[in-house]
Amino acid sequence: MARQGTIHRVTGETDVKVRLDLDGSGQCHASTGVPFLDHMLHQISSHGLIDLEINAVGDTHIDDHHTNEDVGIAVGQALAQALGDRRGIHRFGHFVAPLDEALVQVALDCSGRPHLSYSLAISSQKIGTYDTELVKEFFVAVVNNSGLTLHIRQLDGANSHHIVEACFKAFARALRMATEVDPRRAGAIPSSKGVLEQAGAS
């Protein structure tokens, strides 16, 4: 079965289209109007081997907040759609990514229960024109709409760009590990309860 998600989210502030393929080869087209966010989305695609096509138009003349958040929401919803009932996946993933002096650890669980624990200490308020406080807001949006339990820990680092990029790379590799199909599961739900919560399900 194709593990893909397609979301078109329209609000009074943004118009976001996301297409995601978990079994891709790392092909990415990201055009959000927020250059640093585009760069980070490429990290998710390349290191997670996830094909991503993301187009967003938003009120970036005000600031990047709405576009950043709504892209995160749409990515999270597309991820939940692609995972479905999470049948046959490894479910858990972790990775520690070094980038020069920076070292960031990510651990996650495709549990269906959204939770974010975030402890990046980013010294600068901006990377280029991107407000660094938006990093957390992006992951809040992804977590709440995909049903991930996500822990992000900074183990070392001083350069803000290095810290954030290491975070996105570690997230990508942990997500790849968690969402890849486990041949020993034979398509079973990876839970002793026999069911996982599904984000967005009533």
Stockholm file with secondary structure:
# STOCKHOLM 1.0

chainA/1-202         MARQGTIHRVTGETDVKVRLDLDGSGQCHASTGVPFLDHMLHQISSHGLIDLEINAVGDTHIDDHHTNEDVGIAVGQALAQALGDRRGIHRFGHFVAPLDEALVQVALDCSGRPHLSYSLAISSQKIGTYDTELVKEFFVAVVNNSGLTLHIRQLDGANSHHIVEACFKAFARALRMATEVDPRRAGAIPSSKGVLEQAGAS
#=GR chainA/1-202 SS CCCEEEEEEECSSEEEEEEEETTSCSCEEEECSCHHHHHHHHHHHHHHTCEEEEEEEECTTTCSHHHHHHHHHHHHHHHHHHHTTCTTBCCEEEEEEEETTEEEEEEEECCSCCEEEEECCCCSSEETTEETTHHHHHHHHHHHHHTCEEEEEEEECCCHHHHHHHHHHHHHHHHHHHHSBCGGGTTCCSSTTSCCCCTTCC
#=GC SS_cons         CCCEEEEEEECSSEEEEEEEETTSCSCEEEECSCHHHHHHHHHHHHHHTCEEEEEEEECTTTCSHHHHHHHHHHHHHHHHHHHTTCTTBCCEEEEEEEETTEEEEEEEECCSCCEEEEECCCCSSEETTEETTHHHHHHHHHHHHHTCEEEEEEEECCCHHHHHHHHHHHHHHHHHHHHSBCGGGTTCCSSTTSCCCCTTCC
//
